[in-house]
Amino acid sequence: MSITDAIRRLQARVGARPDGVVGPATVAAIEAALNGKAPSLAMRASDIEQLIDDVIKREGGYVNHPHDRGGETNWGITVAVARANGYDGPMRNLPLATARAIYRKLYWTAPGFDRIGALYPRVGAELFDTGINMGQRVAAQFLQRALNAFLGETVAVDGRIGPRTETAVGEFKRLRGREGEAVLVAALDCLQGVRYIELVEGRPLNRSFVYGWFAHRIGQA
């Protein structure tokens, strides 16, 4: 990461214009944040634990649905993901603590959704849940497509949360404030819903899951 990108990331976090230049407005925003005068939307450490709790509640325990291409799952963790993360025991016996660690690392920190959550908690939560259900890359692409729709062709739709995407979220927040968070979440929900319909159209067996997807995944953030 370049120095300019680092400055833009800091500016996005404190609500300053993310232009990469440390001017009077940036200094004032940093001072306001340090003095507790800036409005805070940042997620607390306990918030991600609550998100994990909510996902586990929705996913339930051991499942091996014949129409699910992912095969066995437990706590919502597929057998492939469990194996890739070092668990080689029976999926029925996957420890809850292991599942929680996988969620925290693989679906929150690694894809950079924690950094988006620091700017807009509900957007971070939406990305986390969508990443679990559809893949982290797809979730990030939804965000990038939405940002480009609102801001112009700002970021590459590459499915990676890098400095440019983070800066774009900061710019959107600067322009739209707290109200913008709900609008951005709504845009992500719309893209997710269209994807569900396409999945059923492309594979009719997914009809076994689509009602539950809409009932339990849309509008959860």
N, C-alpha and C positions, 0 to 999 in steps of 0.2 A: 504494500500500500504506500502511495506517495504521501508526502507531507500535505499537499493540497487536499487529497482525499481524506486524510485524517482530520484536517480542519473542517472540511465540509461535514464529516460525520459528527464532529463536536457541535457545529452550528445547528445541525438538524436536531440534535438532542436538546439543545437549550432554546429552540424556537427562533433562531436567527436565520436570515436568508443564507442558504448554503452556497455561497459564491467562492469559498476557498480563500477569502481575504479577511484577515483579522483587523477590522476597522472598529470605530467607536461603537457601532450598533452591536457587533459581536461581543465586545468587551462588556457592554452594559448588560447583555443577555446572560453572559457567564456570571457576572456579579449578582444579578437577580436570582439566578439559580442557586448560587452559593449561599445567598441570604434567605433562601426559602420564599422569595417573593414571586417567583415564576410559577404558573399553574403546572402541577405535575400530573402526567398521565402514565408515568412509568409503572411497569409491573413490579410487584414485590416477589421475593423468592418463593413465598408461600403460594403465589398465584399459579405458578406452573404446576405445583403439587396438586392444587385443586383441579386444574385442567386434566391432569393425569387421572385423578379420581373419577372425574366425569366420564372420561373415555372408557375406563375400565367398567364403570357401571353400565354404560351403553353396550359395550362389547360382550360382557358376561364372561363365563368360563370357557371350558373346552367345547369346541365345535368342529365337526368334520362333515360339512355339507357336500353332498355329491355334485352339486352344480358350481361349487366354488373352485376356481382354478388354483387358488392358493393352497388348497389342501387343508390340513389340520391347522387350527388356531387355538390359542388359549390366552385369555385376557386381551384378545384382539391382535396378538403377535402371531404371525404366520410361522410355520415350521422353517421356511427358508431363512427368514430374518433371525429366528432363534439360533439356528445353526451358524449363521454368519457372525453371530455375536457371542459364540463360545458355548452355547448350551447344547449338549448332545444327548440329554436324557429324554424320556417319554414326554410328549407334549402335554399329556394329561397332568403331569407333575411339575410343569413349569412354575417355579416359585414366583409369587407376586412381586417380590422385591426385584427379581431379575427383569420382569416385564417393565416395572417402573423405571429401572435404570436404562433400559433400551429406549423407552419413550423419551426420557429426558435427554439422552445423548443423541439418538439417531433422528428424532423428529422435532427437536427443539433447538438444541445448540448447534449441531453439525450443519444444518441447512441455513443457519442465520436467522431463524424466525424469532429468536430471543432478542435480536437487535431491532427487529421491526416492532416487537412487543414493547420495547423501551420507548418507542415513539407513540404507538397506538396499541394499547393492550388488546382491544377487541379484534383488531386486524391480526395481531400475533396469534391470538387464540384461534381465529378462523384458519389461518395458514397451518397451524399445528394439527387441527382436526382434519382438514382437507388432505394434508400430507400423509396422514395415517391411512386415510380411506382411498386416496388416489395416487399417492406418491409425492414426495417432497418436490420433485422437479415440476410436476403439473401444478401444484399449489403456487410455487414461485412464478410460474408462467402466467397464471391467472392474475396475480398481483401486477406483474409487469404489463400485461395487456390492459388492465384497468388504468394504471398510471398513464400509459400512452394515450388512452382515450381521453383522460381528463386534462393532461398536460401537453399533449402533442407527442411526437416520436422522441421520447426522452431516453428510454433504455432499450437495450437489446432483449428480446424475449428468448432468453437462453436458459431459463430455469435455475439461475444461480443468483443468490442474494449477495451482491457485491457492493462496493462503495457507491456506484452510480444509482442502483436501485434504492439503497438506503437514503441517499441524498434526495432522490425523487420523492420518497415518502415524506421526508422532512420539508420539502418545498410544498407538497400538497397540504401538509399540516399547517404550514405558515399561511397559505392562502385561504384555507377552509376551516381551520381551527377544530374545535371539538365536534361541531356538526359534521365536518367532513369524515370523521371516523365512521359514523353510521352509514353514510353514503358509500364509502369505500367497501365496507363489509357487505352492503346490499349488492354492489357490483360483483364482488367475489361469489356471493350466493347465486347470482344469476348465471354466471359462467359455470358454476358447479352443477346447477340444475340442468343446463343444456348438455353438459357432459354425460349426466346420468341417462338422459333420453337417448343420446347417441350410442351409449353402451348397450342399451336394450335393442335399439334398432340394428346394431351390428352383430349382436349375439342374443337371440331370443331367450336363452336360458337365464340371462340376467334378470328376466322378469321376476324370478324368485326373490330378488333382492331390492328391486327398485322402489317399492312402496316403503320399505324400511329405510332406505337411503334418504328419501324425501322427508319421512316422518322424523328421523333422528339426526340427520346431518345438516339440513338446511335450517337457517335461522337459529343456530345454537350459540353463536358467539355473542 
